[in-house]
Amino acid sequence: MSDAPLAIVGNLNLDLWVGPVERFPRTDEELLADSARLELAGSAGYMLQAALALGIEPRVVSTIGDDAFGDVLRHEMARLGATVRGVETLPGEETSLGIIFVAPDGSRAILSTLGAHKAMDPVVARRHDAFVADCPAAILCGAYLLPRFGPDAIRPYAEHLRRRGQLVAFDPSWDPAGWGEATRTATFRLLPAVDVYLPNEFELLALTGRDSLEEAVVEAAAVAGEVVVKRGAAGALYARGDERIAAPAPPVAVSNTIGAGDVFDVGYLYARRRGDAPRERLCFANALAGLVISQPGRRTYPSVGEVETAMRRAACAGEEAPA
């Protein structure tokens, strides 16, 4: 069961990393950077790579353009051994691209284009319903970054998946529109159709408008099946009803945190489906994310054995971290 396919429905794109960049060029000026690399990205891209390394078949549903970047994205998926069956190529559209400028100290500035993500909606997801029907779980991702795939739009789709007996996980990412009332209301309408809600701490505080994490968790846990809060260096927190379980993050030298939450999600769902208790799920996901974010440059993604070795080194089975 732990190696059954995982449906990943949401934002899939490429990231172009450029650096080091000490400053941006002025008008009509050209500057040189040491290197640039193009990588599979977006929440779905990071989840796909983490899933493959754990022995899970990822079934991605998303939209890309019929441009050169789309060709690269499809080629990269095929190279990794992932099917592109659920990835729609839209004529006349551009593939979504993130351009990441890396400063000498490792800090980053990002420009992103929507491109074909403007057309990603529940109609696209439904067209590929047969493709994901035998996946025990589906994770809906990037909803706040996809104009037509927001919480209100995807609620009937999430309800459809649950009626069919599939577990529904939801990681919406950060809201670039500023967490307005419409976003918050729509999200709380969606959460009763969600089995596993996977925000980070800042997202949950922004969603609820609370200053206290515990107050925010209480509010979310009252409507979602289980709430798993990613807290970065402080670890992660599990909440279901009145139950609270925390686990520490392993100590790592952080190099690149982009995609860390997406990788965590896959680790948590993998450990959950193989029957791990909540604390062990958190430990596994924390260790997986820690191995990924400590790598400079182009990443590799760890196997189950490598994650379990990292868990033992971190002694995550020891005392419970404070919530």
C-alpha positions in Angstrom: 0.0 0.0 0.0 2.8 2.4 0.8 4.0 2.3 -2.8 0.5 2.8 -4.3 0.3 5.8 -6.8 -0.2 9.3 -5.4 -2.4 11.8 -7.3 -0.8 15.3 -7.3 -3.1 18.0 -8.7 -2.0 21.6 -8.9 0.9 23.8 -10.0 3.7 22.3 -12.1 6.4 24.5 -13.6 10.1 25.1 -14.2 12.4 27.2 -12.1 15.4 29.0 -13.6 18.1 29.6 -11.0 20.6 32.4 -11.8 23.5 33.5 -9.6 25.2 34.7 -7.8 23.6 38.1 -8.5 25.0 41.0 -6.5 22.6 43.6 -8.0 20.1 43.8 -10.9 21.3 45.4 -14.2 20.4 49.0 -14.9 18.6 49.9 -18.2 20.7 48.8 -21.2 23.3 47.2 -19.0 24.4 43.6 -19.1 25.9 41.8 -16.1 27.4 38.3 -15.8 26.4 35.6 -13.4 28.5 32.4 -12.8 25.8 29.9 -13.5 22.1 29.2 -14.4 20.1 25.9 -14.2 16.6 24.9 -15.1 14.8 22.6 -12.7 11.4 20.9 -12.5 9.5 22.8 -9.8 6.2 24.1 -8.6 4.6 22.2 -5.7 3.7 19.3 -8.0 7.3 19.2 -9.4 8.9 18.9 -6.0 6.3 16.4 -4.8 6.8 14.3 -7.9 10.6 14.0 -7.4 10.2 13.2 -3.7 7.6 10.6 -4.4 9.7 8.9 -7.0 12.7 8.6 -4.6 10.4 6.9 -2.1 9.2 4.4 -4.6 5.8 6.0 -5.2 4.3 6.5 -8.6 3.3 10.2 -8.9 0.3 10.9 -11.1 0.4 14.6 -11.8 -2.5 16.7 -13.2 -1.6 20.2 -14.3 -1.3 22.5 -17.3 1.8 23.6 -19.3 2.4 25.6 -22.5 3.4 24.4 -26.0 6.7 26.2 -25.8 10.3 25.2 -25.4 10.0 25.3 -21.6 7.1 22.8 -21.9 9.3 20.5 -24.0 12.0 20.7 -21.3 9.4 19.9 -18.5 8.0 16.9 -20.4 11.5 15.6 -21.1 12.6 16.0 -17.5 9.5 14.1 -16.3 10.2 11.3 -18.7 13.9 11.2 -17.8 12.9 10.7 -14.1 10.4 8.0 -15.0 7.2 9.9 -14.4 4.3 9.8 -16.8 3.1 13.0 -18.4 -0.4 11.6 -19.1 -2.2 14.0 -16.8 -0.1 17.1 -17.9 -2.1 19.0 -20.5 -0.2 21.0 -23.1 -2.2 24.1 -24.0 -1.8 25.6 -27.5 -0.7 29.2 -27.5 0.2 29.3 -23.8 3.5 29.6 -22.0 4.7 27.2 -19.4 4.8 28.8 -16.0 8.3 29.9 -15.0 9.9 31.0 -11.8 13.2 33.0 -12.2 15.2 32.8 -8.9 18.0 35.3 -8.5 20.5 34.0 -5.9 22.6 36.6 -4.0 26.2 35.8 -2.8 24.9 35.2 0.7 22.3 32.6 -0.5 19.2 34.9 -0.2 16.8 34.8 -3.1 14.5 37.1 -5.1 11.9 35.5 -7.3 9.9 36.5 -10.4 7.2 34.2 -11.6 4.9 34.0 -14.6 1.5 32.3 -14.6 1.3 31.2 -18.2 -0.7 28.0 -18.6 -1.5 28.0 -14.9 -4.2 30.6 -15.7 -6.2 27.7 -17.3 -5.7 25.1 -14.5 -9.1 24.5 -13.1 -11.4 21.6 -11.8 -12.5 21.0 -15.4 -9.0 20.0 -16.3 -8.8 17.8 -13.2 -12.1 16.1 -14.1 -10.8 15.3 -17.6 -8.1 13.2 -16.0 -10.4 11.6 -13.4 -9.8 8.1 -14.6 -6.1 8.6 -14.4 -6.2 9.3 -10.7 -9.2 7.1 -9.7 -7.1 4.2 -8.3 -4.8 6.4 -6.2 -5.6 5.9 -2.5 -4.8 9.6 -1.9 -4.8 12.9 -3.8 -3.0 16.0 -2.8 -4.4 19.3 -4.1 -1.6 21.9 -4.1 -0.9 25.5 -5.1 -4.5 26.6 -4.9 -3.8 30.2 -4.0 -1.4 30.5 -7.0 -3.9 29.2 -9.5 -6.6 31.7 -10.3 -9.2 29.1 -11.4 -8.2 26.4 -8.9 -8.9 28.2 -5.6 -10.6 26.8 -2.6 -14.2 27.5 -3.7 -13.5 26.1 -7.1 -12.0 22.8 -5.9 -14.4 22.1 -3.1 -16.8 20.0 -5.3 -13.8 18.1 -6.8 -12.5 17.3 -3.3 -15.9 16.1 -2.2 -16.0 13.9 -5.3 -12.7 12.3 -4.5 -13.8 11.6 -0.9 -17.1 10.1 -2.0 -15.0 7.7 -4.1 -13.1 6.7 -1.0 -9.9 8.6 -1.7 -8.0 10.5 1.0 -7.8 14.2 0.2 -4.8 16.3 1.3 -4.6 20.0 0.8 -1.5 22.3 0.8 -2.6 25.6 -0.7 0.8 27.5 -0.3 1.1 31.2 0.5 -1.6 33.6 -0.7 0.0 36.3 -2.8 -3.2 38.3 -2.7 -2.7 39.0 1.0 -5.1 36.6 2.8 -8.2 38.6 2.2 -11.6 37.7 3.6 -12.7 35.9 0.4 -9.7 33.6 0.5 -10.1 32.9 4.2 -13.9 32.2 3.9 -13.4 30.0 0.9 -10.7 28.0 2.6 -12.8 27.3 5.7 -15.6 26.2 3.4 -13.2 23.7 1.8 -11.6 22.3 4.9 -14.5 20.0 5.9 -13.8 18.1 2.6 -10.1 17.7 3.5 -8.7 14.7 5.4 -5.2 16.1 5.9 -4.6 19.9 5.9 -0.9 20.7 5.5 -0.2 24.5 6.1 3.0 25.9 7.5 2.8 27.9 10.7 2.7 31.3 9.0 0.0 30.3 6.5 -2.2 29.0 9.3 -1.8 32.1 11.4 -2.6 34.2 8.3 -5.6 32.1 7.5 -7.1 32.3 10.9 -6.0 35.8 11.8 -4.8 34.5 15.2 -1.6 35.5 17.0 -1.3 32.2 18.9 -0.5 28.9 17.0 -2.6 26.9 19.5 -5.7 29.1 18.8 -5.1 28.8 15.1 -4.8 25.0 15.3 -8.0 24.8 17.4 -9.9 26.7 14.7 -8.6 24.6 11.8 -8.9 21.3 13.6 -12.5 22.0 14.3 -13.3 21.6 10.6 -10.5 19.7 8.9 -9.9 16.0 9.5 -6.3 16.4 10.7 -4.1 19.4 10.7 -0.3 19.0 10.2 1.6 22.3 10.7 5.1 22.7 9.3 7.2 24.9 11.6 10.6 24.9 9.9 13.5 24.6 12.4 10.9 24.1 15.2 9.7 20.9 13.7 6.1 20.0 13.0 2.8 19.6 14.9 -0.1 17.2 14.4 -3.6 18.0 15.5 -6.8 15.9 15.3 -9.7 17.1 17.5 -8.1 17.7 20.9 -5.1 15.6 20.3 -1.7 17.4 19.8 1.6 15.7 18.9 4.8 17.5 18.1 8.1 16.3 16.7 11.4 18.2 16.4 13.2 19.0 13.1 16.7 17.4 12.7 19.6 19.8 13.0 20.8 20.6 9.5 22.8 23.2 7.8 20.1 24.8 5.6 21.1 25.7 2.1 17.9 26.0 0.1 14.4 25.8 1.6 12.4 26.2 -1.6 10.0 23.3 -1.9 10.7 22.1 1.6 7.0 22.0 2.6 6.1 20.1 -0.6 8.7 17.5 0.2 7.5 17.3 3.8 3.9 16.6 2.5 5.0 13.6 0.5 7.0 12.2 3.4 4.0 12.6 5.8 1.6 11.0 3.4 4.0 8.1 2.7 4.4 7.4 6.4 0.7 7.8 7.0 -0.3 5.3 4.4 2.2 2.7 5.6 0.6 2.8 9.0 3.0 4.9 11.1 1.7 6.6 14.2 1.4 10.4 14.0 4.7 11.2 15.7 6.6 8.8 13.4 4.9 10.4 10.4 6.2 13.8 11.5 9.7 12.4 12.2 9.8 10.8 8.8 8.6 14.0 7.0 11.0 16.2 9.0 13.9 14.0 8.2 13.1 13.9 4.5 12.7 17.6 4.2 16.0 18.1 6.2 17.9 16.0 3.8 16.6 18.0 0.9 17.1 21.5 2.2 20.7 20.9 3.3 21.8 20.3 -0.3 23.4 23.2 -2.2 23.0 23.4 -6.0 21.0 20.8 -8.0 19.2 18.4 -5.6 18.9 14.7 -5.3 16.0 13.2 -3.3 16.5 10.5 -0.6 15.2 7.0 -0.5 13.2 5.5 2.3 16.4 3.9 3.7 18.2 7.2 3.7 15.4 9.0 5.5 15.2 6.3 8.1 18.9 6.6 8.7 18.5 10.3 9.2 15.7 9.7 11.7 17.9 7.4 13.7 20.7 9.9 13.7 18.3 12.6 14.9 16.9 10.3 17.6 13.4 11.5 16.8 11.9 8.6 18.7 13.1 10.3 22.0 11.2 12.8 24.0 8.3 14.6 22.4 9.0 18.2 21.4 6.9 20.9 23.0 3.9 22.0 21.0 
